[in-house]
Amino acid sequence: MSPQPSLEDETLSSPFTFRARPKSLPSYRSSKALPYELREHCIIYFEEALYCQALTLLISLLTSGNSSNQISAAFVPPTQHLALAATLALHPSLTTRARSADRLQAANLALRYLRLVHQHVGPINANFHEAFAFTSAGTSSRRGGSARRRTGDDASPVAQDAENVNTELANVESVWARAEDFWHVVGWAFNCSVLHKRRWERWRVWLEYMVQVLEDDWNLRRNMAHTDKVDGGEDPREGSLIVAYLGADGSRTGKERRVVRAIFADGSPRALTEFKEIWRHEPLSLKKDDATTKKLETKVNIDADIYGDYLHDDSSSDLEGPGSPTTSSAAGPSSVPSAPPPSAQPSAAPPPTLLSYPSLKHFAPSAASSLTQFILRSLISSSAPLPAKDDLTLEVLEQSYLPYAANTSSVADNAKVSLCVEALLRLWDEYSRLVWSGDLHEAVEAGILAREGKAKRNGRGRGRKGGSGRRAKGWGLGLGEEDRVWLQGSAERMRRLVEMVRVRG
């Protein structure tokens, strides 16, 4: 097993090396706390569900003083308010189940405010490490539901409980309390990308923001480590968000595998079991007639007992899911039909003989290589002499990966190993250009024969129950047969690639 990467690792020494350090780091404004009176105003707005007013005030305070010749420190609210803004940008009651234009505007303002805080102040000055910390409901003093703001003579402007917002969205219903950790959020978001397109639209922009925060936070702390590091002092990178999300408390056991599973969550039953919905009935939408009616109830008239949507609570009777009769007419083009028409069913043909591995195209070459090797290490035979690091070379390919089968006789596992080594082979050819040699040809052939031979011992494949009875959708194949088609197809593609390399010289 390869050692854990060190925080000192700045570059990758493989042919796919690139320097992750940015050419220039942005300059941020310093931050200062909100005055007590302004903080109280924001808390009252939030607790009365006047989200637009609260966020508009915060945006105004943040951007004030930025246009002057001498840029002043920016007003930044307590971390509880930043955490609430992150929830408001996502929560179904303000997005996919928003009962009024005002609530939808609040979600958009929350996302805009978070982006402005990141742009003006940066992740360190805004203390995102505390604001964006995941915790189980009720255990955090930062946003504990039982904490109440003090009032009267004993009120203290600096008391921690004076900063709490006493609403469900700020406490037990916050994304930070509902989710187990960041990877639960990632896994559920990618499940939505397959199954719930409307939710994915919101999760996507939120994840894009979080990834940018993680990257900038790490780059800033790495720069601090190189320029301001004190001998014997704590490495600033230890306090980064990404280290916290990966388990800086020592709870890294199995974390790496969970990270990979979250990134590749595909809406399958297994992915849905591990990465469940964050909020109850999250994928459901408002019924069409209910959403139309609510447009007429946005005005508030206390004398006439008209409170708009402030006293209305979401209930299952107001929601519709994929199985509701009106779904197809109301969901719009972004919804996913439960079953395609017969004409859209795939033909009974095996997988294509040529694959471009489109998913790897979204990764930098070094990242694609490292990720593929990480997956491969858990599948390949224990007799394979795995390299100590994930620096990919042609020698590593020929000696450590290409000639070996899986560590089981499962057809599925051997197919996965074949697809992984094929991906590495194609990656090397694309970025470093393969050169034909007898060693390369022998390594490819030895691996193909080893995997096919080992897979013959068990035709059904581990974890594929009923492989001879259940059929692969659209192919007319049993699940065990499907795995074998992938294994044989990968072998054929590698042979063609090696032959193409030989011909081109």
N, C-alpha and C positions, 0 to 999 in steps of 0.2 A: 504493500500500500504506500502510495506517495505521501511525503510529509505535507503538513498543512503549509500553505503559502505564508511567507513572512510579510509583515507590514513594510519591510524594507524593500520588497520586490517592486521595482519601479517599471521594469520593462520585461518583455519576453524575449528570450534569446533565440527563438526559432526563426526560420526564414520569413515568418509572418509577423515579425516584430514591428510594433509601432509604439511610439511614446504616448502614454496616456496623459502626461502632464500638459495642461493647456498652455498655449503660447502666452496668454496674458490673463490674469485673474481680474474680475470686475472689482471696482472700488465701491464700497457700500457706505451708507451714512451710519453714524453711530445711533444708538437708540436710547430713549429715556422713557420712564414709566408715565402712564397717564396720571394727571392730577386726580385727586380723590373725587372731586365733584364730577368730572367728566366720566370717570370710571363708573360712578354710581348711575349716571345718566344711561350709559351703555347697558349696565346690568338691568335697569328697569325696562329699557326697550326690549331686551332679549327675553326677560321674564314675562312680558306682556305680549310676546310673539310679534312685536313690531320690528321684524328683522330688517326690513329695508331702511327704516330710520336709523337703526343701530349701525348698520354697515355703511350707510352714506356718511354718518358722522365719523366713523373710524377712517374711511377713505379720505375725507377732508382733512382730518388731523394728521394723517400719514404724509400726505402730499404737500402740506403747507410748509413753506420755507425752502422748498426744493429749487425754486426758480431764482432765488437771490444769489448775489455774487459769492457770498460766503455761506455755503450749505450748512444748515444747522442740523442738530440731532433730530431724529424723527420720533414722534410719539408712537409707542407700541403698547398694545394692551396686555394684560396678563395672559399667560399661556392658556388659561381656561377659555378665553375668548377665541383664541386662534384655533384651539381644538374644536370648539363649537362651530366655527366658520367652516372647518373641514367637513363636519357632519352635515351642515346645512346645504353644502354644495352637492351632497349625495343622496340625502334621505328621500325615500319614495314620496313622502307627503309633500315635498317641495319640488319634486321633479316629475317622475312618471305618473304620480297620482296627485299632482297639484290641483287643488279645487278652485284656484283663482289665478289670474295673471300676476297678482301681487306676490303670491308665494313662489311662483316660478322665477319672478324677477329677483327674489331674495336669494334663491340658489345661485343664480348667475352673478349677483353682486358678491356673494361669499367667495366664489371662485376667483372673481376679479380682484377682490381684496387680498386673498392669499397670494396671488401672483404679484401684486404690487408690493406686499411686504417682502417677498423674496427678492424682487427687483431692487427695491430701495435700501433695505436693511440687511438682507442676506440671512441664511439659515442659522448662523452662529449668533449674531446680534439679536435676532428675534427669538432665540432659545427654542428652536424647533425640536431639539433633542428631548425637551420636556413636553412641549405642546403635542408632539406627534408620537407619544409613547403609548403603546397598547397595554391595557390593564383590564382585568376582569371587573365586572360591575361591582361597585361598592367597596373596592379595596384601595382606591386611590384617594389620598388626601387632597390631590390636586382637583379632582372633580367628584368627590364623594357626595352621594345623594343626600346623606343625612346632615351635611353641613349647612348651616343657615347664616345669612348675613346678619351681623349684629346691628342693632339699631338702638338709639337712645344715648344715654350718657356714657355707656361703656364701649361705644363703637370706636374702633381703632382703624385709621386709614391704612395701616400696614398689616393688619391681621390677615392671615391667609384665608380664613373663611369669609372674609369680606369680599374676596375676589370671585367666589363661586357663583355660578348662575344656576338657580334652583328650578330647572326645568328638566323634563325627561330627556330631551334631545341633547342636553349638556351633560347628562349623567348616564343612566342605565340604557338609554337609546342611542348613545353616541357610537360612532363607528369604532372608536377606540375601546369601548367596553363590550360591544357586541361581537367583535372579531377576536379570535384567539391570538392572532399575531398578524404581521404584515403579509405573510405568505398565505394565510387563510383568505385575506382580501384579494391577493393576486390570483389564487386558484379559483375563487368564486367569480371574479371578474372575467377570467378567460372561459369559464363555464358559460357565463352570460353571452360571450362573443359568439357562441355556437347556438345556444338555446333561446336567449332572450335579447333580441337585438336592441330594443328600446332601452333596456337597462345598460347594455354594453356602451351605448352612445355616451352615457353619463360616466360610467366607470372608466372609459378610455381616456377622457380628458383629465379625470382625476389622477389616474395612474401616470399619465404623461407629466403632470405637474410633480407628482411624488418622485418620479425617476430623476427629473431635473434637480429637485431638492437634494436627493441622495448624492448625485454626481457633484454638484457644487459644494455641498457640505464636505465631502471627502477631499476634493481638490483644495479647498481652503485650508483644511486641517493638515493636509500633506505639505502645503506651502509653509504653514506655521512650523511644522516639524523640522523643515530644512533651514528656515531663516531665524527662528526664535527659540530653538530647542535649547533647554538648559541641561547641562550634564546631570544625570541622575534624576531628572524630572520626568513627569508622566508624559508619554507620547500623546499629543493632541488627537491623533487618529483613533485612540482608544475610546474617545468620547463621541465618535461619529455615529450618525443614525444607522448606517449600513452595518456597522459592527454590533450595534444594539439589536438590530433585526436578525442578525445571524447568531445571536446568543452569546453576548459578551460575558454573561453571568456564569459561563461554563456549561450551559445546557445545550451544547452543540451535538450531542449524540443523536444521530439520525437526521440532523437539521439539513445537511447538504442534500440528502435524497428528497426531503420534503420540499426544498426549494425547487429542485428539478421537476418534481411532480406538479407543483403549483404552476410553473411556467408552461408546462405542457398539458395542463388541464383542458379537456376537450369535450366536456359535457357528458361523458360516459357515466354509467352507473357508479363505477369505482371512483371517478373524480368527484361526482356529486356526493358520495358518501363521505369523502374526506373533506371536501371544501363545500360546506353547506351554505345556504343563503344567509346573508348577514342579518337581515330584518325579516320578521314574520310576514309571509305573503308578499315578499319583495317583488317578484316578477309580475304580479297581477296589476291590471290597470283599472281605472274608473270605468264604470259602464257609460256608454255613449250618452244615454239620455240624462244620467246623473251629472255628467260633466257639462252638458249643455244647460241644464237647469241652474247649476251653480254660478254660471256667468251672470245671472240676474240677481244673485244674492251677495255680491261683493260689497255693496254699500252697507254702512253701519248706522242704525238709528235706534239708540238705546230706549227712547221714549216709546217707540213702536215695537220694542222687543225684537229688533232685527240686528243680529250680531255678525252677519257675514259668515265667515268660516271659522271664527275664533273659538266657538263652542262646539264645533263639529268634529267628531272623532271618526277615524277610518274604521270601518267594519267590513267583515267579509261579505255582507249582503250588497255593499256598494261596489264590489270589485268583480272583475271578470278575468278569467284566465284563458289559456290556449284552447280549452275545451268548451268555452261559452259559445252560444249560437251566434252572437254578434261579432265574434273575433275577426272573422275574415273580412267583414265589411268595414270594421272600425280600426283595425290595427295598422293599416297602411302598408306601403311597399316595403317597410323595414322589418315587418314581422316574418317569422319563419313558419311555413305551413307544417301541419303535423304529419302529412304524408304527401309526396309529390304525385301528380297524375300519372297514370300508367305510361303515357308517352314519354315521361321524364325519367322512367326507371332505367338504370344503366344496363347496357347489353350484357349478355352472358359471355363476356370475354375476360381473359386473365388480365392482371395488371399490365400497364405499358412496359415495353422492353427497355425504354430509355427514360431515365428520371433526371430532373435537373435539381432536385433537392431544394425547392424554393424556400423552405423555412430557414435554411442556413444562409440564404442570401441576405437576410436581415442582420446577420452578425458580422462583426469584424473578423477577418481571417483567423487571428489568434484566438478569439473567443469561440469561434466555430470549432476550431481544432481542440481546444481545451474541453469544451462541453461534450464533444463526441467521444473523446478519450475517457472522460469521467463516466459516461454511460457504459462504455466498452469495458472498463475495468471491473464492473460488477457482473459481467456476463461471460467474459473470456475464460478459457481454461486456466487452471491454477499452475499449469506447467509453462505458461507463457512468461518469458523473462521481461516483465514490465519495467519500463524506464523509471528512474527516480523522480523525474520531472516530466511535465507535459510538453517539452520542447520537441516538436515533430521534425524528424529528418527522414530521408529515404532509408537510411540504415535501420532506424527504429521501425519504420513500416515493414521492411523485409524480415526483420528478426523478431519483432515483438508482437505484431498484430496479424499480418497477412496469412501466415501459415497455420493459424490455430483455430480450433473449433470452440464451441461454448463449453462451459463447465458442467453442463447437463446434456442428456441425450434428447432433450425436448426439441422438436422441429421448430417451434416458435423461437426459442432462445438462439438456436443456430441461425435462424433467419435474421434475427436482430443483430447478431455478431457480424453476419455477412453484410448487412446494410450499413453498419457502422464502419467496417474496414473499407467498404466501397466508397463511403462518403469521404474518408480520409484520403483515399487514393485519388479521387476526383479533385479534392481540395488542393492536394499537392500539385496535381497536373495543371490546375487553373492558375496557381500563383507562383509555382516554381518550375513548371514544365517537366514532366516525366521524361526520362531518357531510358530507352529500352536496354535491358541487359539480361543475361541468362539468369542471374540471381532473382531479378524481379519476376520473370516468367515462372521460375520454379516456386517462388514463394506464393504467388497467386494460385497456381495449380495445386500446390500442397494444401493450402487452406480450403480450397473448394472441395477437394477430395475428403479432407478431414471432417469438414462440416456435414457433407452428404453422408459419409460413412457413419458418423456418430448419430445423425438424425434417423437413420434406418432402424436403430434399436428401439425407437419409440415413435410411431407414426402419428399418434394423437396429439402430442404436445402437452407440456405441463400447463395447468391452469385453463385448459380448453376442454371442459367437461362436455361429453356427448359429441366429440368432434366428428364421429362418423354419422351422427343423426341430424344435427343442426346444419343448416345450409348457410353459406356466406351470401349475404344479400346481393342480388344482381349477377353473381358469377355462377350460380348453380353448383357451388362447391361446398363440401363440409369444411368446418373450421380447421381441422387438421390438414386437409388438402389445400386450403387457402394458404396456410403457413408454408407448405412445401412449394407452392407456386412462387411465393416471394423469395424463398431460398434459391430456387432454380433461376428465377429471373435475375437476381443479383449476381449469381455466378456467371450467367451469360453476358451480362453487361460488363463485368470486370474483364472477361476474356476479350470482348470486343475492344475495350479501352486499351488493353495491352497490345493487341494486334494493331490498332490504329497508331500507337506510339512507335511500334516497330516499323510500320510503313512510312511514317513521316520522317524517320531517321533522326 
